[in-house]
Amino acid sequence: QFIHIILAARTVDRDAWEDSYVYITAKTLWVDGDYIGNRPGWHIDGFGTDDINYIWSDRAPTEFIYGDFGISDDCEQSMKDMETLALDAELITYPDKHLLRLDNTMIHRSPVKFESGMRTFVKISVSKNIYNLEGNSVNHVLGDFIKYQPRNVERNHPTA
């Protein structure tokens, strides 16, 4: 059901998809109160990598801050830097049902204020690396060929 989103993303970066792993996360779920169903807090998808990510949602858009911030290369410190930067930054959102391309400079977070209801969120990640951290979603149709590695605690948002 998300083929149109996949094809649109591939059209933008056809060469990046060659010799890469492509991951899709798609979920339709009820969002209510404090639960949006995605990672909380300010972060960068593919932090420290050349990964490209595409996101699409039908409501409750992702929030962004832009600027030349000069955040730390350290994952844990960078999230603290982003939290501090966001205090004075103007939040930017894009219209629902728009495909957004994120590189490793796009500081963003899941929305924190939204109306309850059903929400569909799609993320396509293109990477030269295997996503093999414990806790990642598993496609059981593909079999058990990936050996999962422990996830570092400091990867997660420090105030979440």
Buried (B, 14 or more C-beta within 10 A) or exposed (E): EEEEBBEBBBEEBEEBBEEBEBBBBBEEEEBEEEEBBBBBBBBBBBBEBEBBBBBBBBBBBBBBBEEEBEBEEEBBEBBBBBBEBBEEBEEEEBEEEEBBBBEBEBBBBBBEEBEEEEBBBBBBBBBEEEEEEEEBEEEEEEEEEEEBEEEEEEEBBEEE
